[in-house]
């Protein structure tokens, strides 16, 4: 049994982090031409110190911890994550743009939802691994899913944060599929998920507006459809090879959230079709190499844990990319390793550490 991490996977993540830092730095320079109290130095400091530095330390430390210990820790971690997420709905929470998704400690703020995503995946992986022989039954497959996803979703929907619920559901459904769950159960989960999102869209104006903009993006080009329209203009103006690093025009005054929701558009404008396609392919390779580790994991828990974490990271990233080019409604989910968000980056690197820990114990190929 090997004792070193999977080198190709580690190299790939390193490339994503470096490429992501370049794109983020360029996109953040657009803040220099804007007001609003947000400065390049403030967002860069949080991204580098909280995201890269803390996340890199977490990756290194966690990759040396036997991943099987997480199986014992998951119930406590899940409970802790629920408490932290619940605190966002109290006086300890920080509300921005109509959502209470942050906890503030002095000048420091973070999003507990990122911890809850990881904890939900890890806890469900432990539950499924413990009942792997009976995974075809409703009791062993659907009841744990309802318990974990249901409790996490309740708090997230109160924030409100529909996109995070969709991400968790997708990762947990992927684990159920990998565990050998019935296809009929997966189809039912998908149908129920579509129904619930549809009902929420009818009830919540902001969510309904996103779907209406997705269906008719040019109907209100200067209002609700402005972000999508400007993202498409930025991506299209990049052409095949792009304007060049740092040469985006849209990021200075046209693109809303150039370091967040619209950061892929900045990448498309500066690096063109070739560069943006390369970024998509890097994430596709992340999925393939991650699933390779899952397939060779020594036990069911390690395999399901990797499947869940890979789906969690790649799912958020592909949703961000798809929403930037109008394939999906705007979600607010980060482009992992690239978008602004120190919490998301730090937790993602910690999750990579868990995957690398599993890779240390992979079974030989063949």
Secondary structure, DSSP 4 states (H G I P E B T S, - for coil): ---S--HHHHHHHHHHHHHHHHHHHHHHGGGGG--TT--HHHHHHIIIIIIIIIHHHHHHHHHTS-GGGHHHHHHHHHHHHHHHHHHTTSTTEEEETTEEEEEEETTEEE-HHHHHHHHHHHHHHHHHHHTGGGTTSHHHHHHHHHHHHHHHHHHHHHHT-HHHHHHHHHHHHHHHHHHT--HHHHHHHHHHHHHHHHHHHHH-HHHHHHHHHHHTTTTTTTTTTHHHHHHHHHHHHTTTT-S-TT--SHHHHTSTTTTTTTHHHHHHHHHHHHHHHHHHHHHHHHHHHHHHHHHT-SSHHHHHHHHHHHHHHHHHHHHHHHHHTTSS-------TTTSS-HHHHHHHHHHHHHHHHHHTTPPPP-
